Amino acid sequence: MGDQSVHKNHSPGFLMIAEEARSQIQEIEPGPFEKLWPTLKSKGGLLLDVREDHEWVQGHLPEARHLGRGILERDIETIALHPEVPLVVYCGGGYRSALAAVSLQKMGYKQVLSLAGGYRLWTSLNNPIVKP
């Protein structure tokens, strides 16, 4: 469900690959995510913020771990030790997390969700955030 208002900030090529990625993954809206998260967490699930460092320090979802898009594939296996670990990824608007979810699926992770609308939708709904 990426935030349609940010389309003007993205190049056509990026939007094309992001939309293609979104068709290959499972997205979850903030409300259902909040209900599902305790179950995923109890199974060792990880909530991954794949935004840039400067975005992370502005605020992030509670319990999130920062693993920016640039190092995700390199470092994910150091924290998600087996392919059954549930992973929920988010970014600013849902596009980079869709690309990240595709990469994680290609790496063999079986339970990958992308938070629809990302951080922008989450905060627009007045959901809690953490500011370091």
TILO-392531 format. One line per 10 residues: number of its first residue (from 0); their letters; for each residue x, y, z of N, C-alpha, C. Coordinates in nm, 2 decimals. Last residue first. Example, Ala and Ser with C-alpha at 12.3 -4.5 7.8 and 13.67 -1.06 7.14 Angstrom:
// residues 2
1 = sa = 1.28:-0.22:0.71:1.37:-0.11:0.71:1.29:0.00:0.79  1.32:-0.57:0.78:1.23:-0.45:0.78:1.32:-0.33:0.78 $
//
This chain:
// residues 132
131 = pkvipnnlst = 1.59:0.80:1.97:1.71:0.77:2.04:1.76:0.90:2.11  1.25:0.76:1.99:1.35:0.86:1.94:1.48:0.84:2.03  1.01:0.54:1.89:1.12:0.56:1.98:1.21:0.66:1.92  0.65:0.56:1.86:0.78:0.55:1.81:0.88:0.58:1.92  0.31:0.45:1.84:0.43:0.48:1.91:0.56:0.47:1.83  0.08:0.60:1.60:0.14:0.48:1.67:0.27:0.52:1.74  -0.06:0.78:1.45:-0.02:0.81:1.59:0.02:0.69:1.67  -0.07:0.74:1.18:-0.18:0.68:1.26:-0.15:0.70:1.41  0.16:0.84:1.09:0.04:0.92:1.06:-0.08:0.87:1.14  0.35:0.65:1.16:0.34:0.77:1.25:0.21:0.85:1.22 $
121 = wlryggalsl = 0.28:0.45:0.96:0.28:0.42:1.11:0.26:0.54:1.19  0.33:0.59:0.73:0.19:0.55:0.76:0.18:0.52:0.91  0.61:0.63:0.76:0.52:0.74:0.74:0.37:0.71:0.77  0.72:0.37:0.78:0.72:0.46:0.89:0.63:0.58:0.88  0.50:0.19:0.55:0.62:0.21:0.62:0.61:0.31:0.74  0.31:0.10:0.38:0.31:0.24:0.41:0.43:0.28:0.49  0.33:-0.22:0.52:0.27:-0.14:0.42:0.27:0.01:0.47  0.60:-0.40:0.60:0.50:-0.31:0.66:0.45:-0.21:0.56  0.65:-0.72:0.48:0.68:-0.57:0.46:0.57:-0.49:0.52  0.76:-1.03:0.59:0.65:-0.94:0.57:0.71:-0.80:0.56 $
111 = vqkygmkqls = 0.86:-1.36:0.56:0.90:-1.22:0.55:0.78:-1.14:0.52  0.95:-1.65:0.62:0.84:-1.57:0.67:0.88:-1.43:0.67  1.18:-1.77:0.50:1.04:-1.82:0.46:0.93:-1.73:0.51  1.48:-1.69:0.35:1.39:-1.67:0.46:1.25:-1.69:0.42  1.64:-1.72:0.12:1.59:-1.84:0.18:1.50:-1.81:0.30  1.72:-1.51:-0.03:1.82:-1.56:0.06:1.77:-1.69:0.14  1.48:-1.43:-0.14:1.58:-1.50:-0.22:1.69:-1.56:-0.14  1.37:-1.31:0.09:1.31:-1.43:0.03:1.41:-1.50:-0.05  1.54:-1.09:0.10:1.54:-1.18:0.21:1.48:-1.31:0.17  1.48:-0.96:-0.14:1.61:-1.00:-0.12:1.62:-1.11:-0.01 $
101 = vaalasrygg = 1.21:-0.89:-0.09:1.24:-0.98:-0.20:1.38:-1.04:-0.18  1.24:-0.72:0.13:1.17:-0.84:0.15:1.20:-0.94:0.03  1.37:-0.50:0.00:1.44:-0.58:0.10:1.38:-0.71:0.12  1.17:-0.41:-0.16:1.29:-0.46:-0.22:1.37:-0.55:-0.12  0.99:-0.33:0.05:0.95:-0.44:-0.05:1.07:-0.50:-0.12  1.14:-0.14:0.17:1.12:-0.26:0.24:1.07:-0.37:0.15  1.13:0.06:-0.03:1.26:0.00:0.00:1.24:-0.13:0.08  0.85:0.11:0.00:0.91:0.07:-0.13:1.04:0.00:-0.10  0.74:0.21:0.23:0.70:0.08:0.19:0.77:0.03:0.06  0.83:0.45:0.33:0.70:0.45:0.27:0.66:0.31:0.22 $
91 = gcyvvlpvep = 1.07:0.40:0.49:0.99:0.52:0.50:0.85:0.51:0.45  1.04:0.06:0.59:1.13:0.17:0.55:1.04:0.30:0.57  1.06:-0.27:0.74:0.99:-0.14:0.71:1.09:-0.04:0.67  0.99:-0.62:0.78:1.08:-0.51:0.74:1.00:-0.38:0.71  0.99:-0.89:0.98:0.90:-0.78:0.94:1.00:-0.67:0.91  1.04:-1.24:0.99:1.10:-1.10:0.97:0.99:-1.01:0.92  1.08:-1.54:1.17:0.99:-1.44:1.11:1.05:-1.30:1.10  1.30:-1.78:1.08:1.29:-1.67:1.17:1.19:-1.57:1.10  1.37:-1.99:0.92:1.23:-1.99:0.97:1.20:-1.87:1.06  1.64:-1.98:0.85:1.54:-1.93:0.75:1.40:-1.93:0.80 $
81 = hlaiteidre = 1.84:-1.86:1.12:1.78:-1.97:1.04:1.67:-1.91:0.96  1.93:-1.62:1.24:2.02:-1.74:1.23:1.97:-1.85:1.15  1.95:-1.31:1.21:1.85:-1.41:1.18:1.91:-1.54:1.14  2.21:-1.20:1.26:2.10:-1.18:1.36:1.98:-1.27:1.33  2.37:-1.27:1.05:2.43:-1.26:1.19:2.33:-1.24:1.29  2.23:-1.26:0.82:2.25:-1.39:0.87:2.32:-1.39:1.01  2.24:-0.98:0.76:2.12:-1.04:0.81:2.14:-1.18:0.88  2.46:-0.86:0.64:2.46:-0.88:0.78:2.34:-0.96:0.84  2.43:-0.84:0.36:2.56:-0.87:0.41:2.55:-0.92:0.56  2.17:-0.75:0.33:2.20:-0.88:0.28:2.34:-0.93:0.34 $
71 = ligrglhrae = 2.19:-0.49:0.46:2.10:-0.59:0.49:2.14:-0.73:0.45  2.34:-0.27:0.40:2.41:-0.38:0.46:2.32:-0.50:0.49  2.16:-0.08:0.28:2.29:-0.10:0.22:2.37:-0.22:0.28  1.94:-0.08:0.44:1.93:-0.14:0.31:2.07:-0.17:0.25  2.02:-0.12:0.79:2.00:-0.04:0.67:2.01:-0.12:0.54  1.90:-0.22:1.04:1.98:-0.29:0.95:1.96:-0.23:0.81  1.79:-0.18:1.37:1.83:-0.11:1.25:1.93:-0.19:1.17  1.51:-0.32:1.51:1.65:-0.32:1.50:1.69:-0.26:1.37  1.23:-0.22:1.71:1.30:-0.24:1.58:1.45:-0.25:1.60  1.10:-0.17:1.95:1.15:-0.30:1.93:1.22:-0.33:1.80 $
61 = plhgqvwehd = 0.90:0.09:1.80:0.95:0.02:1.92:0.99:-0.12:1.89  1.02:0.25:1.50:0.92:0.17:1.57:0.98:0.10:1.70  1.20:0.56:1.53:1.18:0.43:1.47:1.07:0.36:1.56  1.38:0.87:1.46:1.27:0.79:1.53:1.25:0.66:1.46  1.61:0.98:1.37:1.49:1.07:1.38:1.38:1.00:1.45  1.78:0.77:1.33:1.80:0.85:1.45:1.69:0.95:1.47  1.68:0.66:1.09:1.67:0.58:1.21:1.68:0.67:1.33  1.77:0.85:0.90:1.63:0.83:0.92:1.60:0.76:1.06  2.05:0.82:0.90:1.99:0.95:0.94:1.84:0.95:0.96  2.08:0.56:0.81:2.11:0.59:0.95:2.05:0.72:0.99 $
51 = ervdlllggk = 1.79:0.45:0.61:1.93:0.51:0.63:1.95:0.55:0.77  1.58:0.16:0.68:1.61:0.30:0.64:1.76:0.34:0.66  1.49:-0.08:0.77:1.59:-0.08:0.66:1.62:0.06:0.61  1.43:-0.22:1.06:1.42:-0.09:1.00:1.53:-0.09:0.90  1.27:-0.52:1.15:1.39:-0.46:1.09:1.36:-0.33:1.02  1.19:-0.73:1.39:1.14:-0.61:1.32:1.26:-0.53:1.28  1.19:-1.08:1.42:1.27:-0.96:1.42:1.19:-0.85:1.34  1.08:-1.36:1.62:1.07:-1.27:1.50:1.15:-1.14:1.53  1.07:-1.57:1.80:1.20:-1.52:1.77:1.20:-1.42:1.65  0.81:-1.61:1.86:0.87:-1.72:1.77:1.01:-1.67:1.73 $
41 = skltpwlkef = 0.73:-1.39:1.98:0.74:-1.51:2.07:0.81:-1.62:1.99  0.71:-1.22:1.76:0.82:-1.20:1.85:0.84:-1.32:1.94  0.47:-1.32:1.65:0.59:-1.33:1.57:0.71:-1.32:1.67  0.29:-1.25:1.86:0.31:-1.39:1.82:0.44:-1.41:1.74  0.31:-0.97:1.86:0.35:-1.05:1.98:0.37:-1.20:1.95  0.23:-0.90:1.59:0.37:-0.89:1.63:0.40:-0.97:1.76  -0.04:-0.91:1.52:0.04:-1.02:1.49:0.18:-1.02:1.56  -0.14:-0.65:1.59:-0.20:-0.77:1.65:-0.11:-0.90:1.64  0.03:-0.49:1.44:0.03:-0.47:1.59:-0.03:-0.59:1.66  -0.05:-0.57:1.18:0.09:-0.60:1.23:0.09:-0.59:1.38 $
31 = pgpeieqiqs = -0.31:-0.48:1.16:-0.28:-0.63:1.17:-0.14:-0.66:1.22  -0.23:-0.20:1.15:-0.32:-0.26:1.25:-0.30:-0.41:1.27  -0.04:-0.16:0.93:-0.01:-0.14:1.07:-0.10:-0.20:1.17  -0.06:-0.44:0.69:-0.10:-0.31:0.74:-0.06:-0.29:0.88  0.19:-0.62:0.52:0.09:-0.62:0.63:0.07:-0.47:0.67  0.26:-0.80:0.22:0.26:-0.68:0.30:0.16:-0.69:0.41  0.46:-1.03:0.07:0.34:-1.01:0.15:0.36:-0.89:0.23  0.58:-1.01:-0.27:0.60:-1.02:-0.13:0.46:-1.01:-0.06  0.56:-0.95:-0.54:0.63:-1.07:-0.50:0.64:-1.10:-0.35  0.47:-0.70:-0.58:0.39:-0.81:-0.63:0.44:-0.94:-0.59 $
21 = raeeaimlfg = 0.68:-0.54:-0.48:0.56:-0.55:-0.40:0.47:-0.66:-0.45  0.85:-0.56:-0.70:0.89:-0.63:-0.57:0.76:-0.64:-0.49  0.71:-0.39:-0.88:0.74:-0.54:-0.91:0.77:-0.62:-0.79  0.74:-0.15:-0.74:0.60:-0.21:-0.76:0.62:-0.36:-0.80  1.01:-0.12:-0.76:0.95:-0.14:-0.62:0.81:-0.20:-0.64  1.06:-0.10:-1.03:1.11:-0.21:-0.96:1.05:-0.23:-0.82  0.91:0.14:-1.07:0.88:0.02:-1.15:0.94:-0.10:-1.07  1.03:0.33:-0.90:0.89:0.29:-0.88:0.85:0.16:-0.95  1.28:0.35:-1.03:1.27:0.30:-0.89:1.12:0.25:-0.86  1.20:0.46:-1.28:1.27:0.33:-1.27:1.26:0.27:-1.13 $
11 = pshnkhvsqd = 1.09:0.71:-1.20:1.00:0.60:-1.27:1.07:0.47:-1.26  1.19:0.82:-0.88:1.21:0.81:-1.02:1.12:0.70:-1.08  1.00:0.99:-0.63:1.07:0.87:-0.68:1.08:0.87:-0.83  0.84:1.19:-0.56:0.98:1.20:-0.51:1.06:1.09:-0.56  0.59:1.14:-0.63:0.65:1.24:-0.71:0.80:1.25:-0.67  0.50:0.94:-0.45:0.54:0.90:-0.58:0.62:1.01:-0.65  0.41:1.01:-0.20:0.56:1.02:-0.22:0.60:0.98:-0.36  0.14:0.96:-0.19:0.19:1.10:-0.20:0.34:1.12:-0.22  0.10:0.69:-0.15:0.09:0.74:-0.29:0.14:0.89:-0.30  0.27:0.48:0.04:0.22:0.61:0.04:0.22:0.68:-0.10 $
1 = gm = 0.20:0.13:-0.04:0.29:0.25:-0.03:0.22:0.38:-0.03  0.08:-0.12:0.00:0.00:0.00:0.00:0.09:0.12:0.00 $
//
